[in-house]
């Protein structure tokens, strides 16, 4: 069975991974991004913004 490799670049370094590995990496990164969005939203809800002239 032939395994197709996909080139992935993370932190400026190239890696050759299988399609399945690339999908797993993408899933993890997507989950991290979603968590960061939630964290930022929570922080924005806690902050009071003032305009300084």
N, CA, C and O of each residue as an XYZ file, in Angstrom:
212
protein
N       0.839     -1.183      0.000
C       0.000      0.000      0.000
C       0.880      1.241      0.000
O       1.753      1.396      0.854
N       0.645      2.110     -0.952
C       1.430      3.329     -1.080
C       0.885      4.404     -0.142
O      -0.323      4.634     -0.073
N       1.793      5.054      0.574
C       1.410      6.134      1.478
C       1.823      7.449      0.862
O       2.996      7.662      0.557
N       0.855      8.335      0.679
C       1.145      9.643      0.110
C       1.700     10.555      1.196
O       1.148     10.628      2.294
N       2.781     11.241      0.891
C       3.382     12.163      1.839
C       2.984     13.594      1.492
O       2.830     13.959      0.327
N       2.828     14.363      2.512
C       2.460     15.769      2.374
C       3.545     16.604      3.037
O       4.026     16.258      4.116
N       3.931     17.698      2.397
C       4.927     18.587      2.976
C       4.215     19.553      3.917
O       3.251     20.215      3.534
N       4.707     19.623      5.165
C       4.150     20.513      6.179
C       5.275     21.414      6.661
O       6.383     20.942      6.912
N       5.001     22.704      6.793
C       5.997     23.651      7.287
C       5.499     24.195      8.619
O       4.433     24.806      8.695
N       6.285     23.965      9.670
C       5.948     24.452     11.004
C       7.175     25.151     11.567
O       8.254     24.566     11.653
N       7.000     26.388     11.943
C       8.119     27.141     12.511
C       9.281     27.272     11.553
O      10.438     27.313     11.971
N       8.974     27.339     10.252
C      10.012     27.498      9.246
C      10.735     26.209      8.875
O      11.624     26.224      8.025
N      10.366     25.100      9.499
C      11.002     23.815      9.190
C      10.031     22.955      8.394
O       8.833     22.921      8.677
N      10.567     22.262      7.392
C       9.749     21.395      6.545
C       9.759     19.966      7.076
O      10.786     19.442      7.506
N       8.575     19.358      7.030
C       8.439     17.961      7.430
C       7.647     17.243      6.355
O       6.759     17.829      5.736
N       7.960     15.991      6.133
C       7.174     15.150      5.230
C       6.393     14.184      6.101
O       6.974     13.358      6.805
N       5.076     14.291      6.050
C       4.216     13.455      6.882
C       3.147     12.819      6.005
O       2.895     13.267      4.886
N       2.525     11.777      6.525
C       1.442     11.147      5.779
C       0.220     12.061      5.825
O       0.136     12.957      6.665
N      -0.710     11.832      4.931
C      -1.939     12.624      4.916
C      -2.671     12.525      6.243
O      -3.226     13.512      6.727
N      -2.672     11.338      6.830
C      -3.360     11.132      8.112
C      -2.684     11.959      9.212
O      -3.360     12.590     10.024
N      -1.360     11.950      9.230
C      -0.627     12.738     10.220
C      -0.888     14.234     10.024
O      -1.063     14.973     10.993
N      -0.912     14.667      8.771
C      -1.166     16.080      8.469
C      -2.561     16.478      8.950
O      -2.744     17.564      9.499
N      -3.537     15.606      8.744
C      -4.901     15.897      9.196
C      -4.963     15.967     10.716
O      -5.651     16.824     11.270
N      -4.251     15.072     11.394
C      -4.215     15.102     12.857
C      -3.581     16.395     13.358
O      -4.061     16.994     14.321
N      -2.509     16.822     12.709
C      -1.850     18.074     13.086
C      -2.795     19.246     12.889
O      -2.889     20.127     13.744
N      -3.492     19.257     11.766
C      -4.440     20.330     11.475
C      -5.556     20.375     12.511
O      -5.961     21.454     12.944
N      -6.050     19.213     12.904
C      -7.101     19.145     13.918
C      -6.630     19.733     15.247
O      -7.362     20.481     15.894
N      -5.418     19.396     15.645
C      -4.861     19.905     16.903
C      -4.692     21.418     16.838
O      -5.058     22.132     17.772
N      -4.132     21.905     15.725
C      -3.924     23.348     15.573
C      -5.259     24.076     15.554
O      -5.387     25.143     16.155
N      -6.253     23.518     14.875
C      -7.582     24.134     14.821
C      -8.202     24.228     16.214
O      -8.793     25.246     16.571
N      -8.061     23.164     16.990
C      -8.577     23.180     18.364
C      -7.869     24.239     19.203
O      -8.506     24.933     19.996
N      -6.548     24.364     19.032
C      -5.787     25.376     19.772
C      -6.240     26.782     19.400
O      -6.379     27.643     20.269
N      -6.471     27.015     18.112
C      -6.928     28.330     17.651
C      -8.302     28.650     18.227
O      -8.543     29.774     18.666
N      -9.196     27.682     18.228
C     -10.532     27.897     18.791
C     -10.447     28.220     20.281
O     -11.178     29.081     20.770
N      -9.563     27.536     21.006
C      -9.398     27.808     22.436
C      -8.830     29.211     22.650
O      -9.255     29.921     23.561
N      -7.880     29.608     21.819
C      -7.319     30.958     21.925
C      -8.388     32.020     21.669
O      -8.427     33.039     22.360
N      -9.253     31.790     20.683
C     -10.345     32.727     20.413
C     -11.235     32.882     21.644
O     -11.625     33.995     21.998
N     -11.556     31.756     22.296
C     -12.390     31.797     23.497
C     -11.677     32.549     24.620
O     -12.295     33.339     25.333
N     -10.376     32.301     24.774
C      -9.606     32.982     25.818
C      -9.574     34.487     25.590
O      -9.732     35.258     26.536
N      -9.372     34.912     24.347
C      -9.338     36.335     24.018
C     -10.712     36.959     24.259
O     -10.806     38.058     24.805
N     -11.759     36.275     23.860
C     -13.118     36.768     24.077
C     -13.368     36.957     25.572
O     -13.938     37.967     25.985
N     -12.952     36.005     26.367
C     -13.125     36.095     27.825
C     -12.340     37.273     28.393
O     -12.839     38.007     29.246
N     -11.114     37.447     27.915
C     -10.313     38.583     28.376
C     -10.950     39.909     27.972
O     -10.978     40.853     28.762
N     -11.459     39.980     26.753
C     -12.110     41.211     26.298
C     -13.335     41.531     27.139
O     -13.630     42.702     27.380
N     -14.050     40.510     27.588
C     -15.224     40.720     28.414
C     -14.843     41.232     29.804
O     -15.656     41.872     30.472
N     -13.621     40.957     30.241
C     -13.181     41.361     31.572
C     -12.522     42.743     31.588
O     -12.381     43.356     32.646
N     -12.129     43.216     30.439
C     -11.383     44.473     30.378
C     -12.305     45.669     30.158
O     -13.339     45.562     29.498
N     -11.921     46.785     30.712
C     -12.599     48.048     30.442
C     -11.645     48.874     29.589
O     -10.516     49.153     29.994
N     -12.102     49.256     28.419
C     -11.259     50.007     27.511
C     -11.496     51.501     27.708
O     -12.637     51.946     27.830
N     -10.414     52.267     27.739
C     -10.507     53.718     27.848
C      -9.726     54.335     26.704
O      -8.656     53.856     26.329
N     -10.277     55.403     26.160
C      -9.561     56.143     25.112
C      -8.746     57.225     25.789
O      -9.279     58.055     26.525
N      -7.463     57.208     25.534
C      -6.554     58.208     26.113
C      -6.206     59.189     25.002
O      -5.716     58.809     23.939
N      -6.469     60.440     25.277
C      -6.193     61.472     24.260
C      -4.880     62.171     24.564
O      -4.474     63.069     23.826
